[in-house]
């Protein structure tokens, strides 16, 4: 699995961005959000139980991520059409404010090293990538355990200080000063 300090692999994936079929699909690659922080969070499968709670949870914090010049991207190994159907029929995902990446060929999940060996789907993995394309944070949980969007936002805040941040540091707290 790629880790902190590694470069985000090159990718070009279809993504679902709307429930309106006229403009539901776009292609997203490394340059789509050039110069921004990226928060990529992958989940195992559409039409499951834990996944929509996480996606909706991140959606609640979308503006907070945007305020920090960070773009949220979610994705799985399902197709853009499956994403579209799920968004259309799940009330918590209908107005999702960020793209859902479709890694049907498993290229990005394989390059990141997050393809689950037993299930053949994306692991529940999160990456914070800086504007230079360098991975600065990796967070992976068991397929059955959801993530905390608040923790991902807290870590993004800490990374953006470019300072030493102690345990449980939150935006506005003092950073560590080394004499």
N, C-alpha and C positions, 0 to 999 in steps of 0.2 A: 504494500500500500504506500502511496506517496505520502509524504509527511511535511512538517514545517521546514521551510527553506527550499523545497522543490518547486519547480516551475509548473504552473497549470498546463496540462497537455493541450495541444491544438485540438479544437473541436469545431464541428459545424453540424448542428442538429435542428430538426424541425421542432417547433414549439407551438403549443396551444395558448392563445392569448385572449380568446373571446368565445362566447357561446354562439355568436352570429356567424353562420357558415361563410358569409361573404368575406369576412376578414378574420377568421378564426385562427389561421395558421401563418407563421413567419419562420424564417431561418435565423438562427442565432449562432454566432461564433465568437471567438476571442475578442474581436474588434467591435462587437455590437455595443458594448459598454466601456469602451476604451477610456482609460483615465479614472475609472471609478473603482471603488472597492466592490468585490463580488461576494455574496454569501450564497453558496450553492448547497442546497440540502436535498439529498436523495432519500427516497423511500422505496419499500419493496414492491407494492402492487396497488393499482387502482381498485376501487370497489372492495376495500378491506375495512378494518375497524379502527386501528390505531392511526393509520395514515391521515385520514381526513381531520382528526383532532389536531395533529401537528400542523398541517397545511393551513387550517383555519386559525390556529394559534399564531403562526408567523404572519398571516394576513392582518391580524389585529395590530401588529407592530410594523406593518409596511411603511407607514409614514415616518416612524422613528428611524428606520433604516435609511429611507430616502433623505431625511434631514442630516444624516451622517455621510452623505454622498456614496451610499452603498445600494447596490441593486440586488434584490432577492431573486433567485432562480431556483425552482424546484424541479425534480425530475425522477423518472423511473425508467424501466425497460419496456413499459407499455407504449403503444403507438400514439401519435397525436390524435387519432380518431377515438381511441379509448379514453384519452384525457378529455376530449370534447364531450363524449357521452357522459362521463362522470361529472364534469362541471355542469352540464345541462341538467342532470337529474339529482344532484346532491345540493340541497339548499345552502349549505355552508361554503360551497365552492363556486356557486353560480357567478358571483361577481369578484372572483379572485383577482387581485391587483398586480400579479406578477406572472411571468411565463412559466409554463409547465413543459420542460424539456422531454422529448421522446427519444430515448436511446435504444431503439429497437435492435440495432446491430450490436449493442453492448460495447461500443467502441470507447466511449468516455468512461463508463463504469469500469471497464477492463483496464484502461490506461491509468485510472486512479487507483486501481487495485481494490475496488470495493464490490466486486461481483461475488455474492455469497456462494461459497463452494457447494453447499448442499442444495440450495433452492434455485440457483441460477438467476437470481434477481439482485437488484441493487441492495446493498446493506443500508441501514438507517445511518447515513454518514453526512456530516456537515463540514464544509470547508469555507474558511474566510481567506480570500485572496486579495492581496493589496493591488493598488493601481499599476504596479509593475509586473503583475502576473505571478507573484510569488505567494505560495501558500504560507499563511501565517498562523493558522489554527486548524486543527482536525479534531472532530468529535464523532465517535461511532458508538452506537448502543446496540444491544441485542435487538433482533427483529421484533420482539414483543414489547419493547420499552420505548415510549415516546420521549422526545427531547424537550428542552426548555428554551423557547425563543428568548426569554428574558436573559438567560445565561449567555446565549450567543451575542445578544446586543451588548451585554456588560463587557464581554471579551473584546468586541469590536471597539467599544469606547476606550478600553485600556490600550489596545494596539494603536489607536489613533493618537494617544498622548505621546507615544514614542518615549515613554518614561518607565521607570521601575514601579510597578503597581503591586502592592501587597495582597495577601489573601483577602478575598471578599471585597476588594476595592470596587467602588461604584463611582460613576461620573460625579464630579464635584468633591470627592474625597482627596486628601493629600496624597501625593506620590512620594516615593522614598527618595531621599537625597543622600548621596554618598559623598562624604567630606574628603 
